[in-house]
């Protein structure tokens, strides 16, 4: 059992989360196209980049305080839904629009940094749940929320370091 649920139930939830990301990508793409026709280029991109990251950060930080498996699953669906926005109108699109020639390199860096919690998560979790350690499960989710927060900071640093690229694209995209 995991969180008081059978392995079959956990498998169904995992599969459902994958479908959620797939359908969420289609829906967020539709929403992005509508917002892109209404909002200025920079505003639309910043909304699609930062808001999902902030929602993920809050959801990860909220997991330790949720007492029921249903609540945790609901938060996981929120996290999966926000992750789906990264594929349409956000990190992928912005890289290509700002610098098409170097977009593959920039995208690789984004993906590499984005995968860090997946690589480091098991190691951090193992260290936190060692017998005699004072961490535990709660600390793990706070650390992962911190990684999501680093994503928001990285976007803002990218904007601060290269404002001309964003402004030039913003002028040509409107």
Secondary structure, DSSP 8 states (H G I E B T S, - for coil): -BTTB-HHHHHHHHHHHHHHHHHHHHHHHHHHHHHHHHS-HHHHHHIIIIIHHHHHHHHHHHHTT--SHHHHHHHHHHHHHHHHGGGSSSHHHHHHHH-TTTHHHHHHHHHHHHHHHHHHHHHHHHHHTSTT-S--HHHHHHHHHHHHHHHHHHHHHHHHHTHHHHHHHHHHH-
